[in-house]
Amino acid sequence: MSRRDGLSVAPLGDISNDRINDFIVGAAGAKDGAVVKGAAYAYAYIPTAVEVGEGARSLLRSAPNPFVGATVVSFEAPLGGVVALRVHDVAGRLVRTLADGIIEPGRHEVSWDGRNDAGVPVGCGVYFCTLEAGALRDCRKVALVR
């Protein structure tokens, strides 16, 4: 168990059966933020590592980065399947959905032109490209400069 900012984090193992370790976080109501055995908690898994192997997908890179007009986000899906590639701002708000659906196996490249889903140019700053595919969630930072 570890402590940070008044919270305790305790590993639970892979209770969600997704090959990613799950954790429980103790907070207010528990003595000194400690996780108390036998107490009831709401929990969510916190991915700590992604097992790379057959069927794994990864967000490779975006280039150029930083970018002025557009950047190309590259990722690989060895077995294909359902993926979602989205751009979020630093507050976590969805800016643009670049891909959402079933893809063929192989390497893929998607261009982002610095616009939101409505086609309006977004401001300069840092954005996050997030790839979700099954239990995998991978994220890369991109910087838009004009």
Residue frames as qw, qx, qy, qz and C-alpha x, y, z in Angstrom:
[[0.000, 0.891, 0.453, 0.000, 0.00, 0.00, 0.00],
 [0.423, 0.103, -0.003, 0.900, 1.25, 3.50, -0.77],
 [0.058, -0.807, -0.457, 0.370, 0.07, 6.96, 0.27],
 [0.309, 0.154, 0.263, 0.901, -0.14, 10.17, -1.70],
 [0.193, -0.277, -0.122, -0.933, -2.02, 13.40, -0.97],
 [0.478, -0.118, 0.492, -0.718, -4.01, 11.84, 1.89],
 [0.878, 0.166, -0.136, -0.427, -5.08, 8.83, -0.20],
 [0.488, -0.366, 0.791, 0.048, -4.04, 5.23, 0.13],
 [0.705, 0.409, -0.393, -0.425, -3.69, 2.99, -2.88],
 [0.570, -0.293, 0.760, -0.106, -3.70, -0.78, -2.45],
 [0.321, 0.266, -0.762, -0.496, -3.24, -3.37, -5.22],
 [0.775, 0.009, 0.361, -0.518, -6.07, -5.87, -5.67],
 [0.442, -0.062, 0.844, 0.299, -4.56, -8.01, -8.42],
 [0.180, 0.036, -0.592, -0.785, -6.48, -8.60, -11.64],
 [0.307, 0.285, 0.782, -0.461, -10.03, -8.81, -10.30],
 [0.531, 0.559, 0.046, -0.635, -11.57, -7.43, -13.51],
 [0.773, 0.081, 0.605, 0.173, -9.91, -10.26, -15.46],
 [0.526, 0.847, 0.054, -0.050, -8.52, -7.94, -18.15],
 [0.834, 0.132, -0.069, 0.531, -4.80, -8.70, -17.63],
 [0.151, 0.628, -0.172, 0.743, -4.32, -5.28, -15.97],
 [0.356, -0.200, -0.703, 0.582, -3.71, -4.91, -12.23],
 [0.277, -0.753, -0.387, -0.454, -6.60, -3.29, -10.35],
 [0.279, 0.103, -0.509, 0.808, -6.30, -0.99, -7.34],
 [0.306, -0.779, -0.544, -0.068, -8.53, 0.39, -4.62],
 [0.216, 0.424, -0.190, 0.859, -8.21, 3.92, -3.32],
 [0.394, -0.614, -0.612, 0.305, -9.05, 4.81, 0.29],
 [0.131, 0.481, 0.046, 0.866, -10.01, 8.39, 1.07],
 [0.308, -0.346, 0.271, -0.844, -12.29, 10.42, 3.31],
 [0.842, -0.265, -0.075, -0.464, -14.08, 8.38, 5.97],
 [0.915, -0.017, -0.321, 0.245, -11.23, 5.95, 6.42],
 [0.573, -0.768, 0.052, 0.282, -8.79, 6.58, 9.26],
 [0.276, -0.667, 0.419, 0.552, -6.02, 8.76, 7.80],
 [0.546, 0.579, -0.354, -0.491, -7.13, 7.81, 4.27],
 [0.181, -0.328, 0.926, 0.054, -6.13, 4.19, 4.85],
 [0.658, 0.002, -0.586, -0.473, -7.75, 1.26, 3.09],
 [0.471, -0.304, 0.643, -0.522, -9.52, -0.67, 5.85],
 [0.178, 0.027, -0.967, -0.182, -9.95, -4.43, 5.54],
 [0.004, -0.445, -0.872, 0.205, -13.65, -5.34, 5.58],
 [0.170, 0.554, 0.191, -0.792, -14.84, -1.82, 4.70],
 [0.570, 0.592, 0.557, 0.120, -17.00, -1.25, 1.63],
 [0.133, -0.548, 0.276, 0.778, -15.46, 0.83, -1.16],
 [0.700, 0.684, 0.156, -0.136, -16.41, 1.77, -4.65],
 [0.486, -0.480, 0.519, 0.514, -13.45, 0.99, -6.86],
 [0.697, 0.698, -0.040, -0.161, -12.33, 1.33, -10.42],
 [0.875, -0.054, 0.168, 0.451, -9.31, -0.18, -12.03],
 [0.020, 0.919, -0.270, -0.288, -6.28, 1.97, -12.67],
 [0.911, 0.362, -0.057, 0.190, -4.23, 0.55, -15.53],
 [0.447, -0.789, 0.336, 0.256, -0.59, 0.42, -14.51],
 [0.203, -0.417, 0.754, 0.466, 0.85, -1.48, -17.44],
 [0.792, 0.408, -0.039, -0.453, -0.21, -2.84, -20.77],
 [0.700, -0.191, 0.658, 0.201, 0.88, -6.32, -21.67],
 [0.404, 0.633, -0.404, -0.522, 2.35, -6.19, -25.15],
 [0.434, -0.090, 0.888, 0.120, 1.84, -9.31, -27.18],
 [0.056, 0.239, 0.802, 0.544, -0.27, -10.78, -29.92],
 [0.117, -0.722, -0.651, -0.202, -3.31, -8.63, -30.47],
 [0.315, -0.624, -0.244, 0.672, -1.90, -5.64, -28.57],
 [0.337, 0.803, 0.285, 0.400, -2.44, -2.24, -30.07],
 [0.497, -0.477, -0.138, 0.711, -0.25, 0.78, -29.53],
 [0.218, 0.970, 0.097, -0.041, -0.26, 4.46, -30.25],
 [0.815, 0.126, 0.017, 0.565, 3.09, 4.87, -31.91],
 [0.346, -0.302, -0.014, 0.888, 3.59, 8.58, -32.43],
 [0.320, 0.876, 0.350, -0.080, 2.37, 11.79, -33.92],
 [0.475, -0.255, 0.301, 0.787, 4.47, 13.75, -36.37],
 [0.370, 0.398, -0.418, 0.728, 5.22, 16.51, -36.60],
 [0.567, -0.740, -0.363, -0.021, 5.00, 17.38, -32.92],
 [0.251, 0.570, 0.407, -0.668, 4.71, 20.25, -32.16],
 [0.363, 0.375, 0.689, 0.504, 2.64, 20.99, -35.28],
 [0.080, 0.242, -0.021, -0.967, 1.29, 24.06, -37.08],
 [0.509, 0.101, -0.364, -0.774, -1.26, 22.88, -39.65],
 [0.922, -0.089, -0.152, -0.345, -1.78, 19.16, -39.10],
 [0.218, -0.504, 0.828, -0.116, -0.19, 16.17, -37.42],
 [0.759, 0.095, -0.556, -0.324, -0.41, 12.49, -38.33],
 [0.584, -0.417, 0.589, -0.372, -1.13, 10.01, -35.52],
 [0.585, 0.288, -0.731, -0.201, 0.14, 6.49, -36.24],
 [0.619, -0.320, 0.594, -0.402, -0.95, 3.33, -34.45],
 [0.315, 0.245, -0.884, -0.242, -0.77, -0.42, -34.98],
 [0.766, -0.079, 0.349, -0.535, -3.47, -3.07, -34.62],
 [0.051, -0.338, 0.913, 0.223, -1.97, -6.50, -35.36],
 [0.162, 0.264, 0.951, -0.002, -5.36, -8.25, -35.23],
 [0.186, -0.369, -0.423, -0.806, -7.67, -5.38, -36.15],
 [0.269, -0.499, -0.775, 0.280, -10.91, -4.86, -34.26],
 [0.118, -0.902, -0.360, -0.209, -12.80, -2.00, -32.63],
 [0.509, -0.115, -0.198, 0.830, -10.77, 1.11, -31.82],
 [0.017, -0.953, -0.296, -0.062, -11.45, 4.71, -30.85],
 [0.550, 0.028, -0.047, 0.833, -8.91, 7.47, -31.40],
 [0.108, -0.912, -0.376, -0.120, -9.87, 10.76, -29.79],
 [0.366, 0.357, -0.212, 0.833, -8.31, 14.15, -29.05],
 [0.430, -0.774, -0.451, 0.112, -8.89, 15.73, -25.62],
 [0.120, 0.814, -0.200, 0.532, -7.84, 19.09, -24.22],
 [0.283, 0.293, -0.705, 0.581, -5.92, 19.48, -20.94],
 [0.479, -0.181, 0.393, -0.764, -9.22, 19.66, -19.02],
 [0.304, 0.030, 0.950, -0.061, -10.19, 16.22, -20.40],
 [0.570, 0.529, 0.268, -0.569, -12.93, 17.52, -22.70],
 [0.668, 0.263, 0.617, 0.324, -13.41, 15.73, -26.00],
 [0.055, 0.606, -0.239, -0.756, -12.17, 17.92, -28.86],
 [0.571, 0.452, -0.446, -0.520, -12.27, 15.59, -31.84],
 [0.837, -0.047, 0.541, -0.065, -12.97, 11.95, -32.66],
 [0.141, 0.604, -0.625, -0.474, -10.45, 10.85, -35.29],
 [0.450, 0.099, -0.840, -0.285, -11.49, 7.19, -35.54],
 [0.500, -0.098, 0.616, -0.601, -14.28, 5.16, -33.97],
 [0.863, 0.252, -0.059, -0.434, -15.12, 1.75, -35.34],
 [0.918, -0.079, 0.363, 0.140, -13.77, -1.51, -36.70],
 [0.203, 0.811, -0.475, -0.275, -10.38, -1.44, -38.41],
 [0.924, 0.291, -0.247, 0.036, -8.38, -3.95, -40.40],
 [0.809, -0.433, 0.091, 0.386, -5.15, -5.44, -39.01],
 [0.645, 0.400, 0.085, 0.646, -1.98, -3.43, -39.61],
 [0.316, -0.286, -0.162, 0.890, -0.54, 0.04, -39.21],
 [0.117, 0.811, 0.538, 0.199, -2.86, 3.02, -39.49],
 [0.290, -0.077, -0.070, 0.951, -2.33, 6.76, -39.85],
 [0.010, -0.819, -0.570, -0.063, -4.93, 9.42, -39.08],
 [0.303, 0.312, -0.013, 0.901, -4.45, 13.13, -39.66],
 [0.201, -0.774, -0.513, 0.311, -5.64, 15.81, -37.23],
 [0.348, 0.572, 0.213, 0.711, -5.90, 19.32, -38.65],
 [0.194, -0.039, -0.395, 0.897, -6.23, 21.17, -35.33],
 [0.425, -0.251, -0.215, -0.843, -10.03, 21.46, -35.58],
 [0.415, -0.034, 0.736, -0.533, -12.77, 20.23, -33.27],
 [0.330, 0.290, 0.895, 0.079, -15.67, 17.95, -34.29],
 [0.308, 0.807, 0.391, -0.318, -17.62, 21.02, -35.49],
 [0.657, 0.521, 0.225, 0.496, -14.77, 21.97, -37.85],
 [0.098, -0.980, 0.046, -0.165, -13.73, 25.02, -35.82],
 [0.572, 0.443, -0.488, 0.488, -9.97, 25.59, -35.32],
 [0.694, -0.646, -0.278, 0.157, -8.94, 25.03, -31.68],
 [0.106, -0.961, 0.242, -0.074, -6.50, 27.25, -29.80],
 [0.474, 0.538, -0.637, 0.281, -2.80, 26.72, -29.42],
 [0.552, -0.539, 0.473, -0.426, -1.80, 24.41, -26.61],
 [0.034, -0.258, 0.965, -0.037, -1.31, 20.87, -25.47],
 [0.810, 0.024, -0.089, -0.579, -3.78, 18.16, -26.46],
 [0.410, -0.291, 0.859, -0.090, -3.90, 14.42, -25.82],
 [0.651, 0.208, -0.549, -0.481, -4.49, 11.76, -28.47],
 [0.523, -0.231, 0.731, -0.374, -6.04, 8.73, -26.78],
 [0.527, 0.162, -0.736, -0.393, -6.33, 5.30, -28.39],
 [0.607, -0.158, 0.608, -0.488, -8.80, 2.85, -26.85],
 [0.653, 0.229, -0.632, -0.349, -8.96, -0.75, -28.02],
 [0.767, -0.240, -0.593, 0.046, -10.37, -3.41, -25.72],
 [0.657, -0.663, -0.232, 0.275, -8.57, -3.18, -22.37],
 [0.585, -0.001, 0.058, 0.809, -5.82, -0.99, -23.83],
 [0.055, 0.977, 0.207, 0.004, -5.80, 2.76, -23.39],
 [0.657, -0.073, 0.094, 0.744, -2.74, 4.58, -24.69],
 [0.047, 0.967, 0.226, -0.106, -2.21, 8.33, -24.75],
 [0.616, 0.075, 0.106, 0.777, 0.26, 10.71, -26.36],
 [0.070, -0.799, -0.197, 0.564, 0.68, 14.44, -25.92],
 [0.498, 0.453, 0.374, 0.638, 0.69, 16.73, -28.96],
 [0.172, -0.602, -0.172, 0.761, 1.33, 20.46, -29.06],
 [0.387, 0.724, 0.470, 0.323, -0.49, 22.77, -31.47],
 [0.270, -0.529, 0.016, 0.804, 1.29, 26.02, -32.32],
 [0.463, 0.759, 0.438, 0.134, 0.04, 28.57, -34.82]]
